[in-house]
Amino acid sequence: MIGARVNLMLLVLLLFACLLALAVGSTSLGPGDVVKGLVGNPESDKAALIVREIRLPRLVAGLMVGASLGLAGAALQGLLKNPLADPGVIGVSASASLGAVIALYYGLSAVSAYAVPGFALLGALISTSLLYVFARRDPSALTLILVGIALSHLAGALTSLAMNLSPNPFSLGNIVLWLLGSLANRSEADILLALPFMLPGWILLMMAGPSLAHLTLDDDVAESAGVNLRRVRFLVVAGSALAVGASVAIAGTIGFVGLMVPHMIRPFVGHDPARLLLPSALGGALLVTLADGLLRVIPTEQELKLGVLTALLGVPFFLALILKTRRQMR
């Protein structure tokens, strides 16, 4: 019952955040203009052009990205029994970013608009495959963390190498801007590219939910309760790879959302990982939508990047979480 009330509250807040996101920007729109823009003709109506062609795709992309990061973060924290875990811990985010950087480095983005997101997805899938190969004999939480950290550092090193050897300043600039993360100029094509990967990822993560509750106990106890640990780990890792890889493919690197949101939601739903999944998805969508809307009203000469804002919010949160964890361990 508590979970249902929390979900309803988050849905209401998300609705208001969506309306706000459609209204704010370089051209402010009133509530009536937003409604008119949603139903009007973009070819003859300026409000419809702004809302349906520019802001609505950006909003939908943000909802998808935020939901993916929040859901994956909650599932990984439940699987690894680590409050500091987030989608970056298994190396998917860094590997997807590396794939996008490779496409930018070789100028493939000029050949096809799908090159950057396509290579980002490929990087995520390769990373997941390597994670499975290295961890299949011992798919424990510790092994997943260690292999994920190794893959993340390898991808980070190769990304730095590409930036170091960038053939021209223009290519380097594109790489840096991509790594900063942004939802600007997202289109319907980006959404259609990411959704076929995100949707199966969401399904796999939600399927793992009922078993995650048993993982709060010892692994041996969970197995004695009939939990197939290998299946649960596959569902969470594969689901995170698909959802987070697709997120990076259309928005670049958006950090700390998967870490912050589950902790913000947990006091309202308790410590059952299964009950945390859906609220975290809604909370992630809400956080990204509000953050992206805020970027458009901050009076700066050039719009700030979403990944920069989430990092500015996430680093203090992360440090406070570490201090809280240390106090609880004493």
C-alpha positions in Angstrom: 0.0 0.0 0.0 2.8 2.4 0.9 4.5 1.6 -2.4 1.4 2.4 -4.4 1.1 5.8 -2.6 4.7 6.6 -3.4 4.3 5.6 -7.0 1.2 7.8 -7.3 2.9 10.7 -5.7 5.9 10.3 -8.1 3.6 10.1 -11.1 1.8 13.4 -10.1 5.2 15.1 -9.6 6.4 13.7 -12.9 3.4 15.1 -14.7 3.9 18.6 -13.4 7.6 18.3 -14.2 6.8 17.3 -17.8 4.4 20.3 -18.2 7.1 22.6 -16.8 9.8 21.1 -19.1 7.5 21.8 -22.1 7.0 25.4 -21.0 10.5 26.6 -20.1 13.3 27.5 -22.4 14.7 30.4 -24.4 11.0 31.0 -25.4 8.7 30.7 -22.4 5.2 29.3 -23.0 2.2 29.5 -20.8 0.0 26.5 -19.9 -2.4 27.3 -22.7 0.4 27.6 -25.2 1.7 24.2 -24.2 -1.6 22.5 -24.7 -2.1 24.4 -28.0 1.4 23.3 -29.0 0.7 19.6 -28.3 -2.3 19.5 -30.5 -1.4 22.2 -33.1 0.2 22.0 -36.5 4.0 22.5 -36.4 4.1 23.8 -39.9 1.8 26.8 -39.2 2.0 27.2 -35.4 5.1 28.5 -33.7 4.1 27.0 -30.3 3.4 23.6 -31.9 6.8 23.8 -33.6 8.6 24.5 -30.3 6.7 22.0 -28.3 6.3 19.0 -30.6 9.5 19.3 -32.7 12.0 20.5 -30.1 10.9 20.1 -26.5 8.7 17.0 -26.6 11.4 14.7 -28.1 13.9 16.1 -25.6 11.4 15.4 -22.7 10.7 11.9 -23.8 14.4 11.1 -24.2 15.0 12.5 -20.7 12.2 10.4 -19.2 13.6 7.2 -20.8 17.2 8.0 -19.7 16.2 8.9 -16.2 14.0 5.8 -15.8 16.7 3.5 -17.1 19.4 4.9 -14.8 17.2 4.9 -11.7 15.9 1.4 -12.3 19.3 0.0 -13.1 20.8 1.7 -10.0 18.2 0.2 -7.7 18.6 -3.3 -9.2 22.4 -3.2 -9.0 22.4 -2.0 -5.4 20.1 -4.9 -4.5 22.1 -7.4 -6.5 25.5 -6.3 -5.2 24.3 -5.5 -1.7 26.3 -2.3 -2.0 24.7 1.1 -1.3 27.5 2.8 -3.4 26.7 0.7 -6.6 25.4 2.5 -9.7 25.3 1.6 -13.4 28.9 2.6 -13.8 30.1 -0.2 -11.5 29.8 -2.9 -14.1 31.6 -0.9 -16.8 28.7 -0.5 -19.1 28.5 3.3 -19.0 32.3 3.7 -19.7 32.2 1.1 -22.5 29.2 2.7 -24.2 31.0 6.1 -24.0 34.1 4.5 -25.6 32.0 3.2 -28.5 30.6 6.7 -29.1 34.1 8.2 -28.9 35.4 5.7 -31.5 32.6 6.8 -33.9 33.5 10.5 -33.3 37.2 9.9 -33.5 37.0 8.3 -37.0 34.4 10.9 -38.2 31.7 8.3 -38.6 29.1 10.8 -37.3 29.4 12.7 -40.5 28.6 9.5 -42.5 25.5 8.6 -40.5 23.5 10.2 -37.7 23.1 6.7 -36.2 26.9 6.0 -36.0 27.5 7.5 -32.6 24.5 5.9 -30.8 25.0 2.7 -32.7 28.6 2.4 -31.6 27.7 3.3 -28.1 25.2 0.4 -28.0 27.8 -1.9 -29.5 30.3 -0.8 -26.8 27.8 -1.7 -24.1 27.0 -5.1 -25.6 30.7 -5.9 -26.0 31.3 -4.9 -22.4 28.4 -7.1 -21.1 29.7 -10.0 -23.2 33.2 -9.7 -21.7 31.7 -9.4 -18.2 29.8 -12.6 -18.7 32.9 -14.4 -20.1 35.1 -13.5 -17.2 32.5 -14.0 -14.5 30.7 -17.1 -15.7 32.7 -19.5 -13.6 32.3 -17.4 -10.5 29.3 -15.1 -10.9 29.6 -13.8 -7.4 28.9 -10.2 -6.5 32.5 -9.5 -5.8 33.6 -10.9 -9.1 31.1 -8.8 -11.0 32.3 -5.7 -9.2 36.0 -6.4 -9.8 35.5 -7.3 -13.5 33.2 -4.3 -13.9 35.8 -1.9 -12.4 38.5 -3.4 -14.7 36.4 -2.9 -17.8 35.4 0.6 -16.7 39.1 1.6 -16.2 40.1 0.0 -19.5 37.3 1.9 -21.4 38.3 5.1 -19.6 42.0 4.6 -20.6 41.1 4.0 -24.2 38.8 7.0 -24.3 41.6 9.2 -22.9 43.9 7.7 -25.6 41.5 8.6 -28.3 41.3 12.2 -26.9 45.1 12.4 -26.7 45.5 11.2 -30.3 42.6 13.2 -31.7 43.4 14.2 -35.3 42.0 17.7 -35.0 40.5 20.2 -32.5 37.1 19.7 -34.0 37.1 16.0 -33.4 38.4 16.5 -29.8 35.6 19.1 -29.2 32.9 16.7 -30.3 34.3 14.0 -28.1 34.4 16.3 -25.0 30.9 17.6 -25.6 29.6 14.0 -25.9 31.2 12.9 -22.7 29.7 15.8 -20.8 26.2 14.4 -21.5 23.2 16.3 -22.9 19.6 15.9 -24.1 19.8 18.9 -26.4 18.7 18.4 -30.0 17.3 14.9 -29.3 14.8 13.8 -32.0 12.2 11.1 -32.6 14.9 9.1 -34.4 17.0 8.9 -31.2 14.0 7.7 -29.2 13.1 5.0 -31.8 16.8 3.9 -31.8 17.0 3.5 -28.0 13.6 2.2 -27.2 14.0 -1.3 -28.7 17.0 -1.8 -26.3 15.7 0.0 -23.3 12.3 -1.8 -23.2 13.8 -5.3 -23.0 16.3 -4.0 -20.4 13.4 -2.7 -18.2 11.6 -6.0 -18.5 14.7 -8.0 -17.5 15.3 -5.7 -14.5 11.7 -5.9 -13.3 11.7 -9.7 -13.7 14.7 -9.8 -11.3 12.7 -7.9 -8.7 11.0 -10.7 -6.8 14.3 -12.5 -6.3 16.2 -9.5 -5.2 14.4 -9.5 -1.8 16.0 -12.8 -1.0 19.5 -11.4 -1.7 19.3 -9.2 1.3 20.2 -12.4 3.1 23.3 -14.5 2.6 23.7 -16.1 -0.8 23.5 -19.6 0.7 20.3 -18.7 2.4 18.9 -17.2 -0.8 19.7 -20.4 -2.7 18.1 -22.6 0.0 14.9 -20.4 -0.5 14.9 -21.5 -4.2 16.5 -18.4 -5.7 18.6 -19.1 -8.8 21.5 -16.7 -8.2 22.9 -17.1 -11.7 19.6 -16.2 -13.3 19.1 -13.2 -11.1 22.6 -11.9 -11.8 22.1 -12.4 -15.5 18.8 -10.5 -15.5 20.2 -7.6 -13.6 23.5 -7.3 -15.6 21.9 -7.9 -19.0 19.0 -5.6 -18.2 21.4 -2.8 -16.9 23.6 -3.2 -20.0 20.6 -2.8 -22.4 19.0 0.1 -20.5 22.1 2.0 -19.6 23.8 1.4 -22.9 20.9 2.8 -24.8 20.8 5.8 -22.4 24.4 6.6 -23.1 23.8 6.1 -26.8 21.3 9.0 -26.9 22.4 11.3 -24.1 26.1 10.7 -23.4 27.4 10.1 -19.9 24.9 11.1 -17.2 26.4 10.2 -13.9 25.2 9.7 -10.3 21.4 9.4 -11.2 21.5 5.7 -10.6 23.3 6.2 -7.3 21.2 9.1 -5.9 17.7 8.1 -6.8 17.4 4.8 -5.0 18.7 6.4 -1.8 16.2 9.2 -2.1 13.3 6.8 -2.6 14.3 4.1 -0.1 13.1 5.9 3.1 9.6 5.9 1.7 9.4 2.3 0.6 11.6 0.4 3.0 14.7 -1.7 2.3 13.0 -4.4 0.1 14.9 -4.1 -3.3 11.8 -5.4 -5.2 9.6 -2.6 -3.9 12.3 0.0 -4.8 12.5 -0.8 -8.6 9.5 1.0 -10.0 9.7 4.1 -7.7 13.4 4.4 -8.6 12.5 4.4 -12.3 9.9 7.1 -11.7 12.3 9.0 -9.5 15.1 8.8 -12.1 12.7 10.2 -14.8 11.7 13.0 -12.4 15.2 13.9 -11.5 16.5 14.0 -15.1 13.4 16.0 -16.2 13.8 18.6 -13.5 17.6 18.9 -14.0 17.2 19.3 -17.8 14.5 21.9 -17.3 16.8 23.8 -14.9 19.6 23.9 -17.4 17.3 25.8 -19.8 16.6 28.6 -17.4 20.1 29.1 -15.9 21.3 32.5 -17.4 24.5 31.3 -19.0 25.9 32.3 -22.4 26.0 28.6 -23.4 23.6 26.0 -22.0 25.2 23.8 -19.3 25.5 20.1 -20.0 23.2 17.7 -18.1 26.1 15.4 -17.1 27.9 18.4 -15.5 24.8 19.3 -13.4 24.2 15.7 -12.2 27.9 15.5 -11.3 27.7 18.7 -9.3 24.7 17.3 -7.5 26.0 13.7 -7.2 29.6 14.3 -5.8 28.4 15.9 -2.5 25.7 13.3 -2.3 28.2 10.5 -2.8 30.6 11.9 -0.1 27.7 12.3 2.4 26.7 8.7 1.6 30.2 7.5 2.3 30.3 9.3 5.7 26.8 7.9 6.6 27.9 4.4 5.6 31.1 4.7 7.7 29.1 5.8 10.8 26.7 2.9 10.4 29.7 0.4 10.3 31.1 1.6 13.6 
